[in-house]
Amino acid sequence: MNEDSETKILPRLWNANYTKVWSANFMIFFSFMLVMPLLPLYMTDEFGAGKHTIGVVLSGYTVTALFARLFSGYIVDTFNRRNVLLLSYGLFACFFLGYLIGGSMILFAIVRTLHGAPFGATTVSNSTVAIDVLPSERRAEGIGYYGLANNLGTAISPTIGLFLYEAIGSFQIIFLLSFLMAAMGVFINSTVKFPDYGKKVKKEVGEKQVVGMDRFFLKKGWGVGLMLAALAFPYGIISTYIAIYAKEVLGVTKGAGVYFLMLSVCLMLSRLTGGKSLREGRVVHNATMGMCISIFGYLCFASLHSFWGVMLNAVLLGLGNGHMMPAIQNMFVNLAPNNRRGTANASFLTSWDLGVGLGVFVGGVAVELSGYYAAFWIAFLMNAIGVLFYFSYVKNDYVKNKLR
């Protein structure tokens, strides 16, 4: 954007359709993350699972989510987006009912693993529709605020889930609440007026469209994707094991709830302050600032073995991710032509899930063999690798190849 952009009359950002899709996105992550920090406790209490088993089972959904996302981008770009979104979102909601009948470790593991497929497809299709209903002049800013729904749902719902667990001690009620919240998201999306963008793109591309690897993962975004996976790895470790770590090591039963609440507040602050920079097209600026803040957060978590070290991590991670994540998603979108929007979103989400899933799995092994502190230092080192890769390669490569 040029310097006179602030004087122009910009189209409305929070139009009715964008607001609805934003709210439905919040419901996706609220319902999914409501149970996330409780699942290690659930598996321990109900099935007597060890740390390694917890890591293997909880990382299973990532495999199916990754597989679904590899194809979701192509499907969303090719077929009717309304049908794809409502079908995937409906299946995502119904899988929460499967947790209610998980009477054995094997059955629970199957349900949890299969749940990743509709989760992956729903996040891709919902985010692509959000981009479609945004005015082009405010797309970068809108993507940033759209990501706020992810972060709010991810941060607030674990606090509520842990609070409910402490208050009522019933996992089944929490699983049912997740289903109801997801079902509400399906209803909200059913009222959205979907644009005819998909038909327009299909008409423009016509028979020249070739199905290749670039239809499943954005080739130009491989560097950004690899970097994002490294940055997501430590979050997978901390978000999964924070509750059980606080209980077993710090002796604070409600510490995880406070952690996610603090993370939520800082995410909101950074998203709001970073929106203006994204509107001005300062994507690299936001990404750089976010990474520099987040790496200190992980260092604090690994080196300060106390409740205050955990809280400091929440503050820094919230401020850092709030700037970094929307900037990275904009990088994917800016590297893709218009008829690859679904693929760009799928690549962004696939990279994030790959890193989180590896973090959950490796974290479980590290905790089992060497304890929590070793796992947290591994988290910091992987984050540092991602940051170094960004400054040494990704930053310049993005500036060179971006299309807008």
Secondary structure as UniProt FT lines:
FT   HELIX           3..7
FT   HELIX           16..35
FT   HELIX           36..38
FT   HELIX           39..47
FT   HELIX           51..58
FT   HELIX           60..78
FT   HELIX           81..100
FT   HELIX           105..133
FT   HELIX           136..138
FT   HELIX           139..168
FT   HELIX           171..190
FT   HELIX           197..205
FT   HELIX           206..208
FT   HELIX           213..215
FT   HELIX           219..221
FT   HELIX           222..245
FT   HELIX           246..250
FT   TURN            253..254
FT   HELIX           255..279
FT   TURN            280..281
FT   HELIX           283..303
FT   HELIX           307..334
FT   HELIX           338..340
FT   HELIX           341..370
FT   HELIX           372..389
FT   HELIX           390..394
FT   HELIX           395..401
//
